[in-house]
């Protein structure tokens, strides 16, 4: 099992930056692939970004490419999502997820989920 705890959400103005962190505990010695998903009101949970266990491969949904950066520190069992140039359409609850295997973009492949953290981007 892997337990995930996100932090870093909040209210921010459009154009500003935020950084999320997701601390993993439990079976972390296997360096699971990690991902961020988000869910806006009335929408399904959608892929944002993922990173391989080594950190060598990263993936992004088109709408955040060039603005968001995913990274990880395996010594701290923590994955980060740096979000720059935030837009109102980035408003959502952001979820951290983990899986033992390659980094994936579909939520169906992720077994472990954090509780979510809210980001609201105002004009």
N, CA and C of each residue as an Amber inpcrd file, in Angstrom:
protein
   369
   0.8280000  -1.2000000   0.0000000   0.0000000   0.0000000   0.0000000
   0.8570000   1.2430000   0.0000000   0.3010000   2.2960000  -0.5630000
   0.9400000   3.6070000  -0.5680000  -0.0850000   4.6330000  -0.0850000
   0.3230000   5.4550000   0.8350000  -0.5270000   6.5490000   1.3010000
   0.0100000   7.8560000   0.7360000  -0.8920000   8.6990000   0.2710000
  -0.5060000   9.9510000  -0.3760000  -1.1930000  11.1240000   0.3140000
  -0.4140000  12.1560000   0.5830000  -0.9560000  13.3600000   1.2100000
  -0.5030000  14.5710000   0.4060000  -1.4820000  15.2890000  -0.1620000
  -1.1690000  16.4810000  -0.9480000  -1.1630000  17.7190000  -0.0580000
  -0.4230000  18.7150000  -0.4920000  -0.4600000  20.0160000   0.1530000
  -0.1230000  21.0790000  -0.8800000  -0.5390000  22.3180000  -0.5940000
  -0.1670000  23.4310000  -1.4510000  -1.2970000  24.1170000  -2.1770000
  -2.5200000  23.6870000  -1.9780000  -3.6300000  24.3250000  -2.6690000
  -3.9630000  25.6810000  -2.0820000  -4.8950000  26.3650000  -2.7380000
  -5.3160000  27.6550000  -2.2250000  -5.9470000  28.5140000  -3.2870000
  -6.1120000  29.7830000  -2.9550000  -6.6800000  30.7720000  -3.8570000
  -5.5510000  31.6330000  -4.4020000  -5.5350000  31.8040000  -5.7210000
  -4.4530000  32.5560000  -6.3510000  -5.0140000  33.3490000  -7.5180000
  -4.3900000  34.4750000  -7.8080000  -4.8300000  35.2870000  -8.9380000
  -4.2990000  34.7230000 -10.2490000  -5.0210000  34.9900000 -11.2900000
  -4.5960000  34.5690000 -12.6230000  -3.2060000  35.1100000 -12.9370000
  -2.3750000  34.2470000 -13.5230000  -1.0200000  34.6270000 -13.8670000
   0.0180000  34.3100000 -12.8130000  -0.4350000  34.0080000 -11.6220000
   0.4930000  33.7000000 -10.5340000   0.8780000  32.2270000 -10.5310000
   1.6640000  31.8380000  -9.5440000   2.1850000  30.4670000  -9.4630000
   1.8200000  29.8010000  -8.1450000   1.7940000  28.4870000  -8.1920000
   1.6170000  27.6570000  -6.9990000   2.4530000  26.4120000  -7.1750000
   2.8290000  25.8210000  -6.0690000   3.5020000  24.5310000  -6.1340000
   2.7860000  23.5680000  -5.1960000   2.4770000  22.4040000  -5.7460000
   1.9020000  21.3220000  -4.9660000   3.0000000  20.3550000  -4.5710000
   2.7900000  19.7050000  -3.4430000   3.6250000  18.5800000  -3.1050000
   2.7390000  17.4110000  -2.7000000   3.2490000  16.2260000  -2.9000000
   2.5300000  15.0060000  -2.5510000   3.5280000  14.0810000  -1.8710000
   3.3170000  13.8700000  -0.5990000   4.2120000  13.0220000   0.1760000
   3.6600000  11.6060000   0.2140000   4.4930000  10.6530000  -0.1280000
   4.0940000   9.2540000  -0.1560000   4.7030000   8.5160000   1.0300000
   3.9640000   7.5800000   1.5440000   4.4600000   6.7130000   2.6130000
   3.9620000   5.3030000   2.3570000   4.5880000   4.3540000   3.0010000
   4.2260000   2.9610000   2.7840000   5.2490000   2.2960000   1.8900000
   4.7870000   1.6590000   0.8260000   5.6540000   0.9030000  -0.0680000
   6.3690000   1.8230000  -1.0690000   7.1010000   2.7770000  -0.5580000
   7.7100000   3.7600000  -1.4460000   9.0740000   3.3480000  -1.9440000
   9.6480000   2.2830000  -1.3630000  10.9920000   1.9010000  -1.7690000
  11.0230000   1.4370000  -3.2180000   9.8520000   1.0820000  -3.7600000
   9.7810000   0.6530000  -5.1510000   9.6160000   1.8140000  -6.1160000
   9.6300000   3.0410000  -5.6010000   9.5180000   4.2310000  -6.4490000
   8.3890000   4.1300000  -7.4700000   7.1630000   4.2240000  -7.0340000
   6.0430000   4.1330000  -7.9560000   5.9920000   5.3120000  -8.9180000
   5.4170000   5.0860000 -10.0690000   5.1070000   6.1940000 -10.9560000
   4.0520000   7.0510000 -10.2620000   4.1390000   8.3610000 -10.4710000
   3.2340000   9.2910000  -9.7980000   2.5710000  10.1880000 -10.8310000
   1.4190000  10.6910000 -10.4700000   0.6910000  11.5450000 -11.4030000
  -0.1660000  12.5480000 -10.6510000  -0.5540000  13.5740000 -11.3830000
  -1.5350000  14.5370000 -10.9040000  -2.7300000  14.5200000 -11.8440000
  -3.8950000  14.4860000 -11.2440000  -5.1540000  14.6160000 -11.9710000
  -5.9130000  15.7950000 -11.3680000  -6.8880000  16.2770000 -12.0830000
  -7.7180000  17.3420000 -11.5320000  -9.1640000  17.1500000 -11.9240000
 -10.0250000  17.6730000 -11.0760000 -11.4630000  17.5370000 -11.3050000
 -12.1340000  18.8610000 -11.0100000 -12.6820000  19.4590000 -12.0510000
 -13.4460000  20.6910000 -11.9040000 -14.9010000  20.3400000 -11.6360000
 -15.6610000  21.2400000 -11.0460000 -17.0690000  20.9540000 -10.7510000
 -17.8340000  20.5160000 -11.9900000 -18.5360000  19.4160000 -11.8770000
 -19.3380000  18.9120000 -12.9850000 -18.5720000  18.1390000 -14.0280000
 -17.2630000  18.0230000 -13.8370000 -16.4320000  17.3180000 -14.8160000
 -15.8580000  16.0360000 -14.2330000 -15.3890000  15.1730000 -15.1060000
 -14.7120000  13.9730000 -14.6520000 -13.2830000  14.3240000 -14.2460000
 -12.6610000  13.4160000 -13.5310000 -11.2750000  13.6030000 -13.1230000
 -10.3710000  13.3840000 -14.3410000  -9.5210000  14.3630000 -14.6140000
  -8.7270000  14.3240000 -15.8320000  -7.2370000  14.3830000 -15.5480000
  -6.4830000  13.7930000 -16.4350000  -5.0280000  13.7330000 -16.3320000
  -4.4180000  15.1180000 -16.4900000  -3.4180000  15.3930000 -15.6500000
  -2.6470000  16.6310000 -15.7700000  -1.2000000  16.3260000 -16.1440000
  -0.5640000  15.4620000 -15.3440000   0.8490000  15.1850000 -15.5610000
   1.2400000  13.9100000 -14.8410000   2.2840000  13.2410000 -15.3390000
   2.7930000  12.0600000 -14.6600000   4.3070000  11.9980000 -14.8010000
   4.9200000  11.2160000 -13.9280000   6.3700000  11.0850000 -13.9090000
   6.7300000   9.6490000 -13.5570000   7.7430000   9.1370000 -14.2270000
   8.1740000   7.7700000 -13.9760000   8.8460000   7.6530000 -12.6070000
   9.0400000   6.4270000 -12.1770000   9.6260000   6.1920000 -10.8630000
  11.0160000   6.7780000 -10.7090000  11.7810000   6.7690000 -11.7840000
  13.1320000   7.3280000 -11.7610000  13.1260000   8.8410000 -11.9270000
  12.0220000   9.3640000 -12.4290000  11.9450000  10.7940000 -12.7380000
  12.4320000  11.1210000 -14.1330000  12.8470000  10.0960000 -14.8740000
  13.4250000  10.3390000 -16.1770000  12.4300000  10.6180000 -17.2860000
  11.1870000  10.2490000 -17.0670000  10.1470000  10.4790000 -18.0810000
   8.9940000  11.2540000 -17.4610000   8.5490000  12.2630000 -18.1830000
   7.4210000  13.0660000 -17.7170000   6.4240000  13.2530000 -18.8510000
   5.1780000  13.4530000 -18.4830000   4.0950000  13.5950000 -19.4550000
   3.1460000  14.6870000 -18.9720000   2.5690000  15.3930000 -19.9470000
   1.6640000  16.4890000 -19.6130000   0.4770000  16.4970000 -20.5620000
  -0.6550000  16.9010000 -20.0520000  -1.7660000  17.1780000 -20.9430000
  -1.4780000  18.4850000 -21.6780000  -2.0070000  18.6110000 -22.8760000
  -1.6370000  19.7410000 -23.7370000  -1.8890000  21.1010000 -23.0830000
  -2.9530000  21.1970000 -22.3280000  -3.3430000  22.5110000 -21.7980000
  -2.3870000  23.0590000 -20.7370000  -1.5040000  22.2120000 -20.2180000
  -0.5830000  22.7000000 -19.1930000   0.8720000  22.6780000 -19.6600000
   1.1320000  22.1730000 -20.8380000   2.5080000  22.1230000 -21.3400000
   3.1040000  23.5260000 -21.4040000   4.3160000  23.6380000 -20.9030000
   4.9760000  24.9330000 -20.8800000   4.6450000  25.7660000 -19.6530000
   3.6270000  25.3670000 -18.9050000   3.2440000  26.1150000 -17.7010000
   3.4740000  25.3080000 -16.4180000   3.2200000  24.0160000 -16.4860000
   3.3630000  23.1500000 -15.3150000   4.6180000  22.2870000 -15.4620000
   5.2420000  21.9860000 -14.3250000   6.3950000  21.1000000 -14.3040000
   6.2540000  20.1080000 -13.1630000   6.3370000  18.8320000 -13.5010000
   6.2960000  17.7900000 -12.4870000   7.7220000  17.3500000 -12.1820000
   7.9860000  17.0520000 -10.9200000   9.3060000  16.5820000 -10.5200000
   9.1400000  15.7130000  -9.2780000  10.2050000  15.0390000  -8.9110000
  10.1320000  14.1880000  -7.7260000  11.4770000  14.1490000  -7.0310000
  11.4130000  13.9060000  -5.7380000  12.6010000  13.7100000  -4.9090000
  12.4120000  12.3720000  -4.2110000  13.0230000  11.3480000  -4.7490000
  12.8040000  10.0090000  -4.2020000  13.4030000   9.8540000  -2.8030000
  14.3880000  10.6460000  -2.4830000  14.9480000  10.5920000  -1.1290000
  13.9180000  11.0680000  -0.0950000  13.0120000  11.9330000  -0.5260000
  11.9640000  12.4540000   0.3510000  10.6080000  11.8350000   0.0750000
  10.5650000  10.9140000  -0.8860000   9.2930000  10.2700000  -1.2640000
   8.2210000  11.3100000  -1.5730000   8.6040000  12.3160000  -2.3140000
   7.7020000  13.4280000  -2.5890000   7.7230000  13.7750000  -4.0710000
   6.5470000  14.0540000  -4.6070000   6.4270000  14.5350000  -5.9760000
   5.8560000  15.9430000  -5.9210000   6.2780000  16.7580000  -6.8550000
   5.8880000  18.1650000  -6.8850000   5.2180000  18.5130000  -8.2100000
   4.3640000  19.5050000  -8.1710000   3.8040000  20.0690000  -9.3950000
   3.9240000  21.5860000  -9.2910000   4.8580000  22.1300000 -10.0660000
   5.0260000  23.5780000 -10.1420000   4.0830000  24.1080000 -11.2040000
   3.2120000  25.0050000 -10.8190000   2.2060000  25.5340000 -11.7360000
   2.4350000  27.0300000 -11.9100000   2.7770000  27.4260000 -13.1140000
   3.0190000  28.8300000 -13.4370000   1.9420000  29.3490000 -14.3700000
   1.8320000  30.6500000 -14.4450000   0.8800000  31.2970000 -15.3510000
  -0.5130000  30.6960000 -15.2230000  -0.9650000  30.5870000 -13.9970000
  -2.2500000  29.9430000 -13.7490000  -3.3900000  30.7120000 -14.3870000
  -4.3870000  29.9610000 -14.8380000  -5.5570000  30.5110000 -15.4950000
  -6.8140000  30.1010000 -14.7310000  -7.8820000  30.8460000 -14.8760000
  -9.1270000  30.4460000 -14.2010000  -9.5650000  29.0230000 -14.5480000
  -9.2790000  28.5750000 -15.7620000  -9.6770000  27.2160000 -16.1510000
  -8.8380000  26.1360000 -15.4710000  -7.8070000  26.5260000 -14.7360000
  -7.0530000  25.5690000 -13.9300000  -7.7260000  25.3010000 -12.5900000
  -8.7720000  26.0300000 -12.2870000  -9.5010000  25.8330000 -11.0330000
 -10.0670000  24.4260000 -10.9650000  -9.7330000  23.7080000  -9.9070000
 -10.1570000  22.3160000  -9.7550000  -9.6460000  21.7860000  -8.4250000
 -10.1000000  20.5990000  -8.0940000  -9.4700000  19.8260000  -7.0300000
  -8.3970000  18.9750000  -7.6920000  -7.1870000  19.0710000  -7.1750000
  -6.0580000  18.3360000  -7.7270000  -5.7520000  17.1200000  -6.8600000
  -5.5790000  15.9960000  -7.5270000  -5.3280000  14.7380000  -6.8500000
  -3.9680000  14.1720000  -7.2570000  -3.2660000  13.6700000  -6.2750000
  -2.0220000  12.9410000  -6.5050000  -2.3760000  11.4570000  -6.6040000
  -1.6800000  10.7360000  -7.4710000  -1.9490000   9.3160000  -7.6600000
  -0.6400000   8.5620000  -7.8490000  -0.6810000   7.2660000  -7.5510000
   0.5210000   6.4400000  -7.6770000   0.1630000   5.0710000  -8.2290000
   1.1250000   4.4910000  -8.9360000   0.9840000   3.1270000  -9.4320000
   2.3550000   2.4990000  -9.5300000   2.4070000   1.1770000  -9.4080000
   3.6530000   0.4420000  -9.5760000   3.7030000  -0.0540000 -11.0030000
   4.4830000   0.6230000 -11.7910000   4.5850000   0.3490000 -13.1990000
   5.0110000   1.6180000 -13.8920000   4.8710000   1.6330000 -15.1980000
   5.2780000   2.8160000 -15.9460000   4.2960000   3.9520000 -15.7270000
   4.7660000   5.1580000 -15.9530000   3.8870000   6.3200000 -15.8260000
   2.7780000   6.2160000 -16.8670000   1.5630000   6.5190000 -16.4490000
   0.4050000   6.4040000 -17.3310000  -0.3740000   7.7040000 -17.3100000
  -1.2500000   7.8460000 -18.3040000  -2.0620000   9.0580000 -18.3920000
  -3.5310000   8.8050000 -18.0930000  -3.9040000   7.5630000 -17.9020000
  -5.2930000   7.2310000 -17.6010000  -5.4610000   6.9510000 -16.1160000
  -6.5030000   7.4930000 -15.5440000  -6.7260000   7.3120000 -14.1080000
  -7.0080000   5.8550000 -13.7640000  -7.4460000   5.0780000 -14.7650000
  -7.7740000   3.6670000 -14.5210000  -6.5500000   2.8580000 -14.0900000
  -5.3590000   3.3350000 -14.4120000  -4.1410000   2.5960000 -14.0930000
  -3.5970000   2.8950000 -12.6970000  -4.1540000   3.8770000 -12.0440000
  -3.6160000   4.2880000 -10.7460000  -4.4150000   3.6690000  -9.6110000
  -3.6790000   3.0800000  -8.6750000  -4.2920000   2.3450000  -7.5810000
  -4.4330000   3.1650000  -6.3060000  -3.5830000   4.1570000  -6.1690000
  -3.5190000   4.8980000  -4.9160000  -3.7560000   6.3700000  -5.1880000
  -4.5660000   6.9750000  -4.3090000  -4.9790000   8.3570000  -4.5080000
  -4.8760000   9.1460000  -3.2110000  -4.5230000  10.4120000  -3.3530000
  -4.5740000  11.3160000  -2.2230000  -5.9810000  11.8550000  -2.0340000
  -6.1380000  12.6940000  -1.0410000  -7.4610000  13.2000000  -0.6880000
  -7.8720000  14.3930000  -1.5340000  -6.9380000  14.9660000  -2.2390000
  -7.2360000  16.1020000  -3.1060000  -6.9950000  17.4240000  -2.4090000
  -6.6130000  18.4040000  -3.2120000  -6.4230000  19.7540000  -2.6880000
  -6.9950000  20.7520000  -3.6960000  -7.7190000  21.7260000  -3.1960000
  -8.4420000  22.6690000  -4.0420000  -7.5410000  23.8160000  -4.4840000
  -7.6300000  24.1340000  -5.7680000  -6.9960000  25.3370000  -6.3020000
  -8.0820000  26.1760000  -6.9730000  -8.1360000  27.4330000  -6.5890000
  -9.0690000  28.3630000  -7.2130000  -8.2670000  29.5180000  -7.7830000
  -8.4190000  29.7420000  -9.0950000  -7.6920000  30.8140000  -9.7660000
  -8.6890000  31.8970000 -10.1330000  -8.4840000  33.0760000  -9.5690000
  -9.4050000  34.1790000  -9.8140000  -8.8540000  35.0960000 -10.9010000
  -9.7570000  35.8470000 -11.5180000  -9.3420000  36.7800000 -12.5750000
  -8.5550000  37.9460000 -11.9890000
